[in-house]
Amino acid sequence: MQTIQLSVLPEEAVNNNFLKQEIAQELNFIDFEFKILKRSIDARRKPFKIKLKI
């Protein structure tokens, strides 16, 4: 099991297909399942980002 962090826009954070594509690109995996371990909001500047620990 690997843990990675992604920083995405709010619209992207709710799209599981988008997240799966990003994870596959990051880790070079083809068939896998993932679980979001932590979700936080980075609102220090616009546009807001959602930080995900997967």
N, C-alpha and C positions, 0 to 999 in steps of 0.2 A: 504494500500500500504506500503510495506516494502522496505527499501534501504539496499543493501549489497555491499561490495567491494570484488572483486576477483582479484587475481594476477595470470595470466596465460601466457603461451608461445605464441608468435605471431601466430603460426599455429593453436593453440587452440582458439585464440580470434576471428578468422573469421568463426569458426565452430559453428553454432547456436545449433546443436544437442548436442555437447559437453557442451556448456554453459548451456543449459537447464538441462542436467544431473547434472552438478555441483550445479546449483541453487536448484534443487529438493533435492539433497543430503544435502545441507546446511540448507534448510528451512523445509524439510520434507513435500513438496508439491507434488501433483500428476499431476493435470491438471491446468495449469496457462499460462499466457503470460508475457513476460518481454520486457523491453525497456532499452537500454544502455543510461544512462544519461551523462556519462563522460568517456572518454578514454584517458589514458596518458601512456607514455613510460618510463619505469625505466631502464635506460642504465648504471647504476652505476657499474654493474659487469655483466660478462657473465654467463649464457645465459641471454639475454635481456628478460624482462617481460613486459607485457601489464597490466596495472591496470585499471580495469573496475568498474565503479560505476553503479549498476543496481537497 
